Amino acid sequence: MGVPNCSNFNAMMSTPMIPVQSFTPRVTYTPLLPQGQIFQSPYIAPANVIIDQPPSNAPTPVWPPEQPPLPPVSSGYAMFFTPAPPVFEAGTFPAQPLGTHVPVRLHHHIIINPVDPEIPVLQWDIIHAAELAKVLGGRGILIPLDLNAAAVTGGFSTDKMHITADAPCLKFWMNRWGPIVIEKPDIKVRDVLDAIHDYFQLPLTEDDVTEVERVPGNKANLRNAALYRIRDSYDSLPPLTAQSGYRRSDILGGERRFKGLRVVVFDDGTWTVFLGLMPGPVPNLIV
């Protein structure tokens, strides 16, 4: 069995640990985020999980191929002698060279940022409704997201999409809960974001809570994560939201920030969408 390289690993435990609460500092103005109120999201990184090796009959990924990372984008003004930026196929991560075959292409606003994966194109906390997701445009300006755009582009249509995860801690819970499944004709961006939001809004079962509490210290940290979620939520008044109990998003702690999606195609012709989440603040702006 392979063991992911994370902190707080305990070989006797297979449940992710929610470590001691820490805080994301408030973010001041940068060229990548607009001025405005930035909420403090708690960072509760799940702990290590013992990962079983996939069965020998599991399909083998065949796309996308590995690509060298794109060069960083200069924040200065472009000069006449500045080389042109690389051109790549839209809707691909990692970025695929222009002209290469792309079997499944997602809308470019919901994929992982191919230029800098640590700066999501879509600024969205998954506890919020899809209407609050904003696109980070040029000069750090937040612009509306076209929720009615097709989620799968490039002349490829599908009426079914499976979303899962391969990051160790998120994979642990999504394997337990099952994948996010979207089944409807002409899947839109709104359908994808709504499905992700609704999936993590589901309440934790008694068995889920018992599993979490097997790890010492997790009970208090889960409670803290829920309090932060209640504070940041726009669902209802905090006392009413608190009555709903723990939700799946509380397992994530501070890793509620949408990083993006990526497609993997397998040798048996199937394909899966993988969800990426990350810690960090999201602009707390209703615009």
Secondary structure, 3 states (H helix, E strand, C coil): CECCCCCCCCCCCCCCCCCCCEECCCCCCECCECCCCECCCEECCCCCCCECCCCCCCCCEEECCCCCCCCCCCCCCCCCCCCCCCCECCCCCCCCECCCCCCCEECCCCECCCCCCCCCCEECECCCCHHHCEEECHHHCEEECCCCCECEECCCCCCEEEEECCCHHHHHHHHHHCCEEEECCCCEHHHHHHHHHHHHHCECCHHHHHHHHCCCCHHHHHHHHHHHHHHHCCCCCHHHHHCCCCEHHHHCCCCCEEEEEEEEEECCCCEEEEEEEECCCCECCCC
